[in-house]
Structures are given as structure tokens and as C-alpha cells.
Amino acid sequence: MTDSKFCGVEDVEKCDKITNNIEDDINKAVAAAESDIFLLLDLDGTILDTDRIHYECYCEILKIKFGYNLTYKLFDEITNTIGMPHYLIEKYGEEQYKIIKREKDEIFMGDSCKKIEYIKNADLLIDYIISNNINYAIVTNSRRCMVDYFKKCLPKLNQLKNWIVREDYNLPKPNSECFELGILKYGKNEKHIIGFENTVLGYNSLKQITNHIYIISEPTVNYNYEFFKDLDVCIINDYAHFLGILRRAAPKGVVK
């Protein structure tokens, strides 16, 4: 088993030299046929850089209602391990959690639109997916109203048609139901499934589907980086690396 690696833009050449099994298989799959690849992508923290905004909204509501100061370190650990819903239900009860969630989402959708950005080069990955008819599913824990809000803030998301939102499935991550539904609804029997996630919870869900996994993380910043750095996954903070693999392996005539 090869080590995982961190691939920022400045590290692309280094990553290319230590290509692991994941990238070898991707190269073979893309070279064989673009249509033989199916991408499974999480949304928050994977395509969109929203974790810090979610944190700030939780901080505001928890401070107002309970006088509780939530640190980002704890928030990061919670979102990676048990998830904020589980944590808040255990701490305050299910009814209070529903109120917290509703009010937190109201704060989020109130004035955060200008703060929402793509993970670096995720917008270019969307362009590539659409231009080259690569099959995919966006599988998110966000509710449909939140996804619609994201689309309003970042109109390019409207080009993506294959969505699995929280209302579509019963069991949350780490159960694999959401990703299985994505394959069932949008898959076309592709041989190679490549997944993108940013949390341990998401990884534990995705690994039941595929061993071709990219993790979105920053070195030494996120809880998940420490968890993933010794696993056979590819850790990136910028989609330029993955786009480079697709472009180099693409057959002639493919839009690059």
C-alpha cells in the first residue's frame, strides 16, 4: 500500500512522480474511455468551501441560545467523526436540535452568499465534466433548499443536473445509501468509480463503494488530514491535480 500525499498546485510534479494505485487506475480508465468513469462528489467542503461558514453560523446560534462557545477545532473533529446533528442531539435533545438547525440555516442563507467560494479549481472541474460528458452524481447531506441557495449564489452549479440531496435518502453517512442511490439513479454501469470527499464520515461511506478516493484537505489544518495521511487515498486541496490526470489521459478530440 502506498502512502497518501498532499497535492497543492505547487506539488503537482511531485505527485506525478509518486503516482499511486488510484492514479494508475484513473489513467487506464480515462485512456480506455471517458464513458467508463463515474464520479461521485460530495458538496460542502468538497466542491464548495463552506465549512468555515457553517461553523460561524453554528457559533452564532449556540452563543445566543446557550452561551456556548464552539471552537473550530472541536467543530472540525465533530464534522469528521460523528457529525453535528448527532453531537447536538446528544447535547441538547432532538427537539432543540431541530430548532438549532432551522435557525442556523436561516442565518446561513441570510447573508453568506458573497462568502461562498469553490474549492480551488472545482469550477474548472465542473466545466470539464460538462464539456466532456463525464458521468457523475453530486451526493450531499444538504437539504434541497440549501442546494438551491448554493445554485443562486454560484450559478455554474445549475449546469450540474445529477443531484442526490438529503431528502432523497434515509440513512446519513457513514451509511453508503446516499452514494448507492447516486449510482442507481445516474450510473450507466461504469467500470471505474472515483469518489471525492472531505470528512472521515464521508470516507467511511464512500469506501464501501470504491477504493478510488480523493480527500479534500489542508495539511496540518484539518482533523481529517491526520486521519488520512497514512491511508491509500490521494489528498488534495486543489482540483488542478485531478484535472491534469484527465487532460493528459484524454483521447484525441476531447475538450481539454
N, C-alpha and C positions, 0 to 999 in steps of 0.2 A: 504494500500500500504506500502510495506516495504522499508526501506532505501537502497540505493545502498551501495556499500562497495569497499574498495580498497584491492586487493588480490595480494600482492607480495608473493614470496616463503615463507618468514617468517610468512606470515599471513594466510596460508592455514588452519590451525586448527581453527583459529578464524572464518574464513569464513565458514567453515563446520558447526560450532556451530550456526551460524545465517543464515543458508540456507534460501534463499527467494524463491518466487514462480517460478522464472526462473529455478533455480537448481532443485527444486522438480519435475518440468515437464520434465527436461532433464533426471533425474534419472529414472522416469517412462518410458520415451520413449526408453532410452537405454536398460533398463531391459526388455522391451517388445520385442524389435527387433532393432538391429543395422540398419537394412534396412529401418526403419521408420523415420530416421533422415536425413535431408538435411541441409548442412552447406553452408551459404553464407558468403564469406570472401572478404573484401576489401584487397588491396595490400600495397600501400605506407602508412607507419605509422601503419599498422595493422599486416601484415606479415613481412614486411621489415622495418627496422629502417632507413628511408631515409629522413625524414622531415628536419633534420639539413643540409643534403647535398643539398637538393633543395633550402633551404634558402641561403646557401653560394653561390650557382650559381646565384640566383636572385640578391644577393648583388653585385656580381662582375659585372654583365651586367648592372645593374641600375646605379652603381657608374661610370662606364666607359662612358655610353651613356648620362646620365642626371645629374651626380654628386649627385645622390640621395642616402642617407644613410637609408636603410631599417632596422629597429630594429627587433630582433627576436620576441619581444612581439607583435608588430604590425603584423608581418607575421603570427604568431600563431593565432591571432584573425581573420585575413582575411581568412586564410585557413579553419577556423572553421565556419565562418558565410557566406560570400558571395563568397569566392574563389578567388584565384589570377587572373584568367582570367577576371572576372567581374571587379575587382579592377583596373587592368592595362588598360583595355579598357576604363573605365571611366576617368582614369587619363591621358592617352596618346593617346587614339583613337585605333580603331580596327587594322589599318594597322601597327602602331607602335607595338601593342601587338604581332602581328604575327611575326614581326622581333625579338622582345624580346624573345618570346617563342622559336623560332628556334635557336637563338644564345645561350640561356640559356641551351637548351637540348644538344647542341654541347659541351658546357663546361661540362655538367653533364656526358656525355658519353665519354669525353676525357680522364679523369684520375681518376674518382671516384670509379672505380671497387673495388679497395682494401679497400675502406671505407665502402662499403655496407655490412651490417650485418642483421641477422634475429632479429626480436623482440624475447626476451628471450624465448627459448624452442618452437618457431614456427617451427623450423626444426624438432623437435620431433613430433609435431602435424602432420606435413606432413607425416612423417614415419608411424604414427598411422593410418591416413586416408588411405594411400596406402595399408598397411598391412591388414587392416580390411575391405576394400572395402566400406568405408563410402562414400556416395554420397555427392557431393559438387559442387560449382561453385566459381571461383575466379573472382570477379567483380571489375574492375579497371577503373579509369579515365585516366590511362596511355595509350599512343598510342602503337601500336603493336611493333614498332621499339624499344621503351623503354623497353617493356616486354622482347623482345628478348635479349636486352642488360643485363637485370637482370638475365636471364637464363644463359647467358655466364659467368657472374660473380659468380653466385651461381647455379651450375649445378643441384642440387637437385630439383630446380623448374621445370626442364624438366620432372620430374615424374608426375607433375600435368598436366592433359590433358583438363580439363574443364575451359575454359577461356572466359570471356567477356571483350573485350578491347574497347577503346574509339571509334574506327571506327565502332563498331558493333551497336551503338545506337545513337539516335538523340539528346535527351534531357539530359543534365547533372544533377547530383544530385543538389538539393534535389528532383528532379523528380524521381519516382521509376522505370522508364522504364528499366534501366540497370539491376536491380535486378529481375524485372518481366521477362526479357529476359533470365536471368540465369536459372530461374525456368522452363520457357518454353522450353529452349534448352536442359537442363540437368536433370531436375527434373523427378521423377518417382512416382508422386502422394504421396510423403512422408507426413505423418500427422504432423510431428514436424519440423519446420524450425527454425534454430538457426543462428543468424547473428552476425558478428564481424565487428566493425567499429572503427574509431579513431577521427572523426570530427563531429561537430554538423550538418553540411551539410549531411554527410553520414547517420547519425542517423535519420534525418528527412526524408530521402529517405527510409531507412530500416524499420522504424516503420510503414510504410504503408503496409509492407509485413508480419511482425511478431512482437510479443511483447517479444520474447526470444532474448535479445540483450546483447552482451558483448561489452564494450567500452575499448579500449586500451589507457591508460593514466598514467601519473605520478602525484602523489598528489602534490598540490601546485605549480607545474611547468607549466602545460598546461592550456590554456584558457578553454579547454573542461572539465577539472576536476571540475572547479567551476560550470559549467553548469549542469553536470551530477550527482554531488554528492548527490542530494536530489531526484533524479528520480529512478524509479524502473528498474534499469539496474545494471548489475554487472560490476564493474570497475576493470580491471586487468592490470598489467604491465608484466605479465609472464604467459605463457600458461600452466604451471605446474598445476595450479588450475583446469582448464578445463580438462586437461588430467587425473587428479586424479579422477574426476567425471566419465569420460568414462571408466577408468580402473576398478573402484570399481563396476560400474553397468554392466559391460560387461558380457554376458553369458559365460558359460564354453566353452573352446575351442577357444575363441577369443585371438588373439595375444595381449599381454599387454606390 
